[in-house]
Amino acid sequence: MEWYVVLLLIFFVLLAIMFTGLPIAFSFMVVSVVVMFILQGEFGIRQLILGMYDQVAKFSLTPIPFFMIMGEVFYQSGLVTRTLDSLSKFVKKVPGRLSIITLLGGGVFAALSGSVVANTAMFGSLMLPDMMKRGYNKSLIAGSIMASGALAMVIPPSALAVLLGSISGISVGKILIGAIFPGVLLMLMYISYVMVICLIKPEYAPSYEVEKTPFKEMMIAAFKDLVPLFFIFLAVMGIIFTGVGTPTEAAAIGALSSYILTAFYGKLTIKLIVKTLTDSLKVTSMVLIIIAGSAGFSQILAMTGASRQAVMAIMGLSTSTFLILGLMLFIIIILGFFMEQTAIMMITLPIMMPVIINMEVNTIWFAVMYLICLQIGQLTPPVGLALFTMKGVSPPEVRMTDIYKGAVPFLAMDILALFVIALIPALVTWLPSLN
């Protein structure tokens, strides 16, 4: 049987099982077990189990639960309200003021949370009522809130970046460091778009009187609410960047710091600790099951020869590295219309990484662009999680069409950012090269 027939057959069987409602991780495991048993019988099942164990028993995965705890602490404690209040003191009378505060807040908590859904729900609940009251355009409201949430996928620390590094074999620490400038670039591009569109169409964000804040009050707010968050981010990324500790140790310090900061604000309770730990445990367990399923899928592709033949076929398409790389990223974006991000990683990385290595492409550069392509999937129908999260926190007058229209300009910013990073790889590679 030809390799592409094997690949297509596995792919369509996998999709068929996923459409039954079985979770992604278990869908991959069912396919892996059945195919492995057909190919090698009981011996194949043993090899499959050993391969899954080896994949999840990696030290590189241990930052995930700590990053999850960080996000849960800030989400459950309600500290985001204090941060947004402090940010509002610094953002004066500018076009689209509330949208800009939302995007700045999204950037801050993306550096502390790493959860797209949590950030979108959080900023939707807090900022949407005020923006609606001020008469903001519904599409602009939806777009800026979803974009603020989507930043969590790129700005480190991102749990998805850790998962990407583990599945692909790329250094987790270098991916996190390499994503800093692209994440900031995306946030600045989003803010620039909001300011420009609100200058062109002032009715999108009607202006209103902003109370003047004394300089002393601004400084107090900064030191009480913003500087501590910056130091947590600096501690986590500084430990990774300087090599003083591993990403796991940095993540552990970040999680501990988040509890200490919550205690400082008087928000730390036994209930909060139990809630954050149990919720983090649930998500981490599912991530590990997903990785185990990915390991089984990779074994099948290797055993059938499909991955090797697919690599040779892709390499034979063109001698242009940029053309092949562009095709790969385009495939990821298209898959994002129909599939969840972890499923995309599990299917594409076992095939794409050998091609990237053979072409001698910088793997950190590829990983960050891959993350941005996955982020695009959060904002595209029909399965974009940010879209449905936004609808879930919106009043009935915000229609799904408003949410879709709001996502389009920010998707355009994502595509533009991809081109900028492709043309200027140093935006990604410079910081990791200093490590």
LUMFI-72143 format. One record per residue (C-alpha): x, y, z. Coordinates in steps of 0.05 Angstrom, whole numbers, plus 32768, in hexadecimal, padded with zeros to 4 digits. Example, Ala and Ser with C-alpha at 12.3 -4.5 7.8 and 13.67 -1.06 7.14 Angstrom:
BEGIN
80F67FA6809C/81117FEB808F/
end
This chain:
BEGIN
800080008000/801B80457FED/803180728026/7FFF80A98015/7FC680768016/7FDC8060805C/7FE180A88073/7F9C80BC8057/7F7C807D8073/7F97808A80B9/7F8480D380B4/7F3C80C7809F/7F31808F80D2/7F4C80BE8107/7F1C80F580F2/7EE280C480F0/7EF080AE8138/7EF880F7814F/7EB481098131/7E9480D5815F/7EA481038198/7EDE80DB81B5/7F14810A81D2/7F4F811781A4/7F8280F381CF/7F5980B381D2/7F4980B78188/7F9480B58179/7F9D807B81AA/7F668052818A/7F84805A8145/7FCA804C815F/7FB5800C8184/7F8C7FF0814A/7FC17FFE8114/7FFA7FE58140/7FD57FA58150/7FC77F998105/80117FA580F4/80357F82812D/80027F61815A/800E7F5D81A5/80587F6F819E/80437FB0817C/80157FC281B5/804E7FB981E7/807B7FE681BD/8043801981B8/803B801C8204/80868023820F/8089805A81DB/8050808081FC/807180798240/80B380938226/809080CF8207/806B80E68246/80A480D68277/80CD8111825E/80E88146828D/80DA817A8257/808F81738264/8091818582AD/808981D182A2/804281C58289/802081BA82CD/804581F682EC/8032822482B2/7FEA820B82B9/7FEB821B8304/8005826282F5/7FCB826E82C5/7F97825182F3/7FAF827A832F/7FA982BC8309/7F6782A782E9/7F46828E832A/7F6082C58358/7F4382FF832F/7F858326832E/7F78833882E6/7F45836D82FD/7F7B83928324/7FAA838E82E9/7F7783AA82B8/7F6783E382E8/7FB183F482ED/7FBA83F082A1/7F7F841F8297/7FA4845582BF/7FDC8455828B/7FB28452824C/7F9784988242/7F6784B3820E/7F7C848A81D1/7F52846D8198/7F34842A81AD/7F4A843481F5/7F2483F98214/7F3A83CA81DC/7F8383DF81E7/7F7D83D38232/7F60838E8222/7F9A837D81F3/7FCE83968225/7FAD836D825C/7FAD8332822C/7FF8833A8222/8005833E826D/7FDC8300827E/7FF482DA8242/803882DE8264/801A82C082A2/7FE28292828B/7FEE826F8249/7FA4825D8240/7F7F827A8204/7F3A8265821D/7F46827F8264/7F6082C2824C/7F2782CC821A/7EF282BA824E/7F1482E68282/7F1A83258256/7ED583188238/7EB58318827C/7EDB83558295/7EE083838259/7EA48373822C/7E6E83948258/7E9483D6825C/7EA483D68212/7E5B83C88201/7E4484008230/7E748431820D/7E57842081C9/7E9383FC81AC/7E8983D7816A/7E76838F817A/7EA883718149/7EE0839B8166/7ECD838581AC/7ECD833B8199/7F0C83408170/7F36836481A4/7F20833581DC/7F2E82F681B3/7F718312819C/7F84832181E5/7F7582D981F6/7F9982BC81BA/7FDA82DF81CF/7FE082A98205/7FF1827681D0/8030829B81BA/804882C781F3/8070829B8224/80668275824F/8037824E8222/802482078234/801881F981EA/8060820E81DC/807881DB820F/804C81A681EE/806781BA81AA/80AF81B581C2/80A2817081E1/8081815281A3/80B281718172/80F28166819A/810381B0819A/811F81D281D8/80E381EB8201/810D82228221/8124823D81DD/80DD823D81C1/80C4826581FE/80FD829781F7/80F6829B81AB/80AB82AB81B1/80B582EA81DB/80C1831C81A3/808C82FE8174/8059830081AD/8068834981BA/80668357816F/80208338816A/8007836281A5/802283A38187/800483928143/7FC083858163/7FC383C78188/7FD983EC8149/7F9F83D08122/7F6D83E68159/7F89842D815A/7F898433810E/7F4284188104/7F288444813C/7F498482811D/7F2A847180D9/7EE7845E80F6/7EDD84848138/7E9884668140/7EB88422814D/7ECF843C8191/7EAC847B81A8/7ED984A781D2/7EC884B8821A/7EE684E18252/7F1F84BE8276/7F2C84D282BE/7F7284EE82C7/7F9E84C482F5/7FD384E7831F/801A84D08310/802384B88358/7FE5848C8353/7FFE846F8311/8041845C8330/801F843C836C/7FF28413833E/802E83FE8314/805783E7834F/801D83C48371/7FFC83A28336/802A83A182F9/8072839C8311/8066835B8339/8049833A82FB/8084835182D2/80B483348304/809182F08302/809882EF82B7/80E0830882BC/80F082D282EF/80D3829A82C5/80F282AF8282/813282C882A3/8140828482C2/81368262827F/815E82968258/819A82988286/819B824D828E/819A825382DA/8163822082DB/813A81F482AD/80F682088290/80D881DA82C5/80FB81FF82FF/80E8824282E0/809F822C82DA/809F82138323/80B98257833A/808482798311/804D824E8330/8067825B8376/806D82A68368/802582A98350/800D828B8393/803A82BC83BA/801E82F78392/7FD782E0839E/7FE582DB83E8/8003832283E7/7FC1833C83CA/7F99831583FF/7F7982E683CC/7F9A82A483DF/7F6B827283FF/7F6B82268408/7F31822383D7/7F5A824983A3/7F96821B83AC/7F6C81DC83A5/7F4681F78369/7F85820D8343/7FA981CB8351/7F6F819E833D/7F5F81C682FD/7FA981C582EA/7FAD817A82F7/7F72816D82C9/7F908195828F/7FD581788299/7FB981318299/7F96813D8257/7FD6815B8239/7FFE811E824D/7FC980EF822F/7FCC811881EF/8018811181ED/801280C681F7/7FE280C381BD/801280EB8192/804A80BA81A2/80208080818A/800D80A5814A/805680B4813B/8068806B8144/803380568111/804C808980DE/8093807180E8/8082802680E5/8057802C80A6/808D80568085/8059808D8078/808180C3809C/80C280B38077/80A080B28033/807980F18043/80BA81158054/80D980FF8013/809B81157FEC/809B815A800D/80E681628001/80DB81517FB8/80A581867FAE/80D681C07FA7/811E81D57FB4/810582157FD6/810782118021/80D8824D8027/80A5822D7FF9/80A481EC8021/80A282118063/8069823D804A/804282008034/804A81E08078/8032821E809C/7FF88225806C/7FE381DC807B/7FE481EB80C6/7FB8822880BC/7F8682008091/7F8481C880C4/7F7681FC80F9/7F32820980D8/7F1C81C280E8/7F4881A58120/7F5D81B58167/7FA581CD8170/7FC081908195/7FA48161815F/7FC7818B812A/80098184814E/8001813A8156/7FF3812F810D/8023816080EC/806181638117/8078811A810D/8077812880C2/808F817080C0/80C9816F80F2/80F5813F80C9/80EA816C808C/80FD81AA80B5/813C818880CE/814F816F8089/814781B5806D/817381CF80A6/813E820380B9/8146822380FD/811681F98128/81078231815A/80F482608120/80C6822A8104/80A7821B8148/809382638156/8074826B8111/80518228811D/80348244815E/80198282813A/7FF882558107/7FD8822E8140/7FC18270815F/7F9E8281811D/7F7682418126/7F5A825D8167/7F3982968140/7F1F82708104/7EDC824D80FC/7EC082198104/7EE98200813F/7F0E823E8159/7F0A823981A5/7F12828481AE/7ED482908182/7EA7826481AC/7EC5827C81EE/7EB682C381D7/7E6E82B181C6/7E67828F8209/7E7782CE8230/7E5282FE8202/7E0A83188209/7DD7830281D4/7DDF834381AC/7E26832F819A/7E1982FF8161/7E4782CA8146/7E4F82F38106/7E69832D8130/7E9C82FE8150/7EB282E2810C/7EB9832880EF/7EE0833E812C/7F1383068124/7F24831580DB/7F51835380E3/7F788332811C/7F8182F480F0/7F9E832380BB/7FCF833D80F0/7FE482F58100/7FF282E880B6/8019832880B0/8041831680EE/805282D280CE/806E82F68091/8097832680BC/80B482EC80E5/80C282C480A6/80E882FF8088/810B831180CA/811C82CF80ED/814782F5811F/8106830A8142/810382C28159/814B82A98157/817182E38176/815D82DA81BF/8167828D81C0/81AB8297819F/81C282BF81DC/81AF8287820B/
end
